[in-house]
Amino acid sequence: MANIKSKIELTVELDENRVPEKLNWTADDGGITNAEAKAMMLSVWDSKAQESLRVDLWTKDMPVDEMKVFFHQTLVAMSNTFNRATQDEKMTATMKDFCDYFAEKLEIKK
């Protein structure tokens, strides 16, 4: 049986100072074609080096209030992913408590 491949494509348009002006992404399997985004966080695990590699980008017109909500939602999603990956209910609950604290301190409405 042949391996199935799926492709996710990111496009970053930079200004003359190499600051992101536009972010677009395509994930054909997810039905996403050249969708615009204001921010992205990408983490990949380098098993050989035993370290996480990251690309964090946001456009210069990304509003700070939206960035706070983006971070909160990302932290909540990471908590859910951590739970699915590890089944560690106790740490997941601790992470979710932090997410609630984060939202409360930033006065993010739920």
N, C-alpha and C positions, 0 to 999 in steps of 0.2 A: 504494500500500500504506500502511495506517495505521501510525503509530508505536505500538509496544508500550510500555506504562508499567508499571513495577514500583515498589512503595512499601515503604519501610522506616519503621517508626514506633517512636519512643522515648517512654517515659512516665517522668517523674521525680516521685516524691512527696517533698516537702520538709517538714522540721519547721518550727517557728515561727521558727527562725533561718536558714531557707533552706538548711539542710544536707540533702543527699540521705539519705532513709531507705530508699527502695525505687527500684529501676530495673527496668523491664520493657521488652521489645522484641518487635516483631512483624515478620516478613518472610514474607508469605504464599507467595511464590515459593520460599522455602527451607523451607517447612513449619514455620516457627516462629510460634507464636501466644502472645502475652503471656508469654514466657519471662522468668523472673527472672534478674537479673545483679547482681553486687556491685560491678562496675567497668566503665567503658567509656572508650575513647579514640576520638574522631572527628576526622579531619583532612580538610579540603576545600581545594582549590587555587583561589585567586582569581587567574585569569589576567590580569585587567586590572591589579590592584595588584601582581601577581607576588609573592604571599605566601601562606603556608599559614595557614589559620584553624583553630583547635582548640577542642574541647570535651572536657575530661577530667573525669570524675565518678567518685566512688566513694562507697558508702554508709558511714555512720559505723561500721557493724559489720563492715566489710571487714578481715579479719585481716592484719597486716603480713606474715606469712610467705606468705600467698596473694598479696599485692600484689607481692612479690618474684618469685614464679613467674609471675604475670601479665605483669610487665615483661619477664622473660626470654623468655617465649613470644612476646610482641609484637615484641621485637627480632629474634628468629629469623624470624618471619613477615615482618617488614619487609625483612630480608635476602633472603628468597625472592622477595618482590614486586619488590624492586630488581633482582634478577637477571632475572626475567621481563620487566620493563619496559625494561631497558637492555642486557641480555646482556653486562654488564661483569663477567666472571668474576673478574678480579683484585680489584676492589673488593668483590665479594661474598665472596670468600675472607677478605679483611681484616675485613669486617663479622662473618662467622661466627667468626673468631678472637676478636674482641671479645666475642661472645655466649658463647663457651666461657670466656673470662676472667671475665666477669660472673657466670656460674653458679658458677665455681670460688670466686671471692671471697665470694659470698653463701652458699656451701655448699649450693647447690641440687642435689639428686640428679637424675640423668638417667634 
